[in-house]
């Protein structure tokens, strides 16, 4: 990356942080009109928009993270309270949020198949020769027995 490219990338980052063009120009060692010219470039604007959106999402997630302990405490109070209807709604909220998290943390099996340039399955010999599986389209079919028997994904025979 050239020195000029580095200055442009730094300018994009600084603008995405909300700094003024004059301040950015001074920080990257450019004239304000040079930064303005960079800002007219389509790629510059696209990257700047992307970084600004990333910053907004990051800030929103940080704000939600700050609210999490209070939300959990409110759910706990609702669950422990005397209002059965409120406790039931709180329980549903907890289960709807935790249920998918629990499912995502469950053991998952990943299968890798190799394909030729025309998307035909390719044997991974010699392992595949020792553990044949029915022919199937790429990304289809079942797991080879040896992979899921011991759960480590390693070749069970050797």
ZIHULIN-V646125 format. One record per residue. PHI is phi as a letter, one per 30 degrees, with the letter a starting at -180 (none if undefined). D_CENTER is the distance of its C-alpha to the mean C-alpha in whole Angstrom. Layout:
# ZIHULIN-V646125
<<PHI;D_CENTER> <PHI;D_CENTER>>
This chain:
# ZIHULIN-V646125
<<none;27> <d;30> <e;31> <d;31> <d;27> <d;26> <d;28> <d;27> <d;23> <d;24> <d;26> <d;23> <d;21> <d;24> <d;24> <d;21> <d;22> <j;25> <d;28> <d;31> <e;31> <d;35> <d;33> <d;30> <e;33> <d;35> <d;32> <c;31> <i;35> <b;35> <d;37> <e;36> <d;37> <d;35> <d;32> <d;33> <d;33> <e;30> <d;29> <d;30> <d;29> <d;26> <d;23> <e;24> <d;24> <d;20> <d;19> <d;20> <d;19> <d;15> <d;16> <d;18> <d;15> <e;12> <d;15> <d;16> <d;13> <d;13> <d;16> <d;16> <d;13> <d;16> <d;19> <d;17> <d;17> <d;21> <d;22> <e;20> <e;23> <d;26> <d;24> <d;24> <d;28> <d;29> <d;28> <d;30> <d;33> <d;33> <d;32> <d;35> <d;37> <d;40> <d;39> <d;38> <d;36> <d;34> <d;33> <d;32> <d;30> <d;28> <d;28> <d;27> <e;24> <d;23> <d;23> <d;21> <d;18> <d;19> <e;20> <d;16> <d;15> <d;18> <d;17> <d;14> <d;15> <d;18> <d;19> <b;17> <c;19> <c;18> <c;21> <c;21> <b;24> <c;25> <b;26> <d;29> <d;29> <c;30> <i;27> <c;30> <e;29> <b;30> <d;32> <c;30> <e;34> <d;35> <e;33> <d;33> <d;36> <d;37> <b;34> <d;35> <b;33> <e;34> <d;33> <a;30> <d;28> <e;25> <i;22> <c;25> <i;28> <c;28> <d;27> <d;29> <e;31> <d;31> <d;27> <c;27> <d;31> <c;30> <i;26> <c;25> <i;24> <c;27> <d;30> <d;33> <c;36> <a;36>>
